[in-house]
Amino acid sequence: MGLVVLLACASGTGHDASAPPVAPATPILPTSHGSDAAALPGLPAASLPGYVIDVTRLDIAALSTDALDPPSLEALLAGAGFEAGAQRRFTARGKRLTEVVARVLRFRSADGAGAYLAWLRAHGADLLGARARAADPPRLPNAIAYSHGPSGCCTKDTFQYFAAWTRGSYALTLLVGGPGAGRQSAVPLAEELDARVSRVS
């Protein structure tokens, strides 16, 4: 379940924010933690009225496809005590944000969530392509952020902003894409997602 997919550009680098989906089109079958994933808090539909919502369970195999080296991320997630994950993807045409992807991942401990966040901190290019740049993150625990701007080589390439942070034993990520994607549009959604996870962490 790659967070984004490679751009079909001559350069072969970067990612296409408009290319669906960021998780497999077929929902991941429940693992031993499948029922746990279904119970994880998430960004509510009311946060983005008028959007189509796709909810997907996440397991280690799915998450590992975010990496350019999937086996290394699989090993990290297993060692970090990953337990369950869920993704909500919101899509709409003709809006300032055409895509929002919110993930909540639960680990056995806060250290495990921190280990995954450390991987995200060091792998911006895996997430958003070679044009990824460190960005100003939301004011949330241990938050990091990356941004990506259109390269000009692909007409479907668009702005993206990615943020990640931890809340106890949970790791949370938010990706926004579209003409209005950036810190200003992402922060209210990130804060709402964080508030919902705070109630259970």
N, C-alpha and C positions, 0 to 999 in steps of 0.2 A: 504494500500500500504506500507507494511513493507519495510524498507530500505534494510534489509537483513532477511533471514529466519533462524530458529533454525537448528543447525547442528544435523544430525542424528547420534549422538554419544551416547555412553553409559552414559556419564556424564549428558547429557541433557542440557548442557550449551554451550554458544558460538554460532556463526553463520557460515553458509556456504557461502563464497563469490561467489562460482560458481553457486549457485542455482538460476535459473531464476524464475520469474522476480522480480525486486525490486518494481515494480508497478503492478497492475492487468494486466493480459494479454489482457483483453478487455479494450479499452480506456474508461475513466470515462466520462459519459454523461455530456454535458455542464449544469452548474447551471446558476443562474442569472448573474454570472460573466464569463460564458463560453467564450464569445467572447473576454473578457479581457485576459483570460489565453492564448488564441491563439496568441495574440499580444505581449506577453511577450518576451523579448530578451532571447537568449539562446546560448549555445556553438555551433558554426557552424560546418557543416560536414567537412569542410576543415581542421579543427583542428585535426581530427583523420581520415585520408584517409584510406580506406579499411575496415572500420567498418560498421556493420549493425546498423541502427539507429531506435529507437522506441521513438515516442513522445507521451506523455500522459498528459492530463489535471489532475490537482490535486485539490481535494476539502478537506474539513475538515475531512470527514469520511475516506477518503483514507490516509491522513497524520496521522490520529490518530493511525493507525495500526503499526506505527513505535514504539509505546510505549508498554511496558509490561502492562500498565494500560490505555487502549485507552480512556475511558471516561474522565480521568483527562486531557489528552492532547486535546481532543475535547473541553473541557471547556476553557482551556487556549487559544486555537486558536480563539474561538468565542469571548472571552473577549479581546483578543489582536487586534481584528479588521481585521482578515484575509479576504482578498478580492479575490485573484486569485493565482493560482500556475500552473507551468508547469515543466515537467521533460523530459530530453533527456537522453536516455540510449544507450550507444555505446557498442557493443560487437564484439569480434573477437577471432578466435582461433590462437594459435601459436605465439602470440605477447607478449611482456613484460607486457603490460597491456591488460588483456582479457576483462575487464569491466570498463566502466567509466559512472558514473551517475551524471548528473548536474541538479540541481534544482534552480528555481527562484520563490520566493514567495513574493507576494505584500501584504502589510498591509496598514491599513488606516493611520498609522503614524509611525514615526521612533521609538517611544516608543513601539509600537506593535511588530515591527521587533525585537527590543531588548529583549522583553519578551520571544519571541520564542527562540532567541539565548541563553538566560539564561537557558531555559529548556534543550536545547541541551548540554550546558556546564555541567549540573548536571546529564545527563542520557546517558553517554557513553556506559554503559552496555546494555541499551535498543537498541542502534544503532548497536553495533558490538559484543555484547556478553560479557560474564564474563571476557574474556581475554583482553578486551579493555584497553588501557593505554593512558594517556595523552601524546601528542606528540608536537613537535615544529611546530607551525602553520605558514602559509604564512604571509607575511608582508602586511596584508590587515586590514581594519577597524574592530577592536574588535574580530579578528579572534581567533578561537579555533581549536584544532585538536586532533584526536585520531588515534591510530594505533592498528592493530591486526595481530598477527603472527600465523602460523599454530600450532595447538595443538598436532598434531601427531596421534590423535584418528580417523581422517577421511582423506581418501586419496584425497578428493576434496577440503579440507580446504586450503586456500591460504592467502597470505599477503593482507592486506587492509589498506588504509589510508583515513581518513575522515576529511574534513575541513569545517568549517562554519564561516560566517561573515555577517556583515550588510553593506548596502549602502543606506543611507537615510531610506525610508520606505520599502526597500526590504531586505529580508533575502536570502542568497545564500548558497548552500551546494554543495560539490563535494566529491564523493566517487570514489576512484580508487582501482581496485583489480587485482591481478595477480603477477607473479614472480618479476616484476619490480616495484610494488606499493610502494610508499613512498613519502616523502616530495619533493624530487628532481623531480620526475616525475609528481607530482600533481601541483606544483607551477606555471609552465607556463600555464597550463589549467585554474587554478584558476584566474590568472591575466588576461587572455583573457576574461573569463566570467565576471569578475568584470568590465573590461573596457567597455564591451557592455552594462552592466546595468548602468554604470556611465553616459552614453549618454542620458538615459531617466529618471534618478532619479533627 
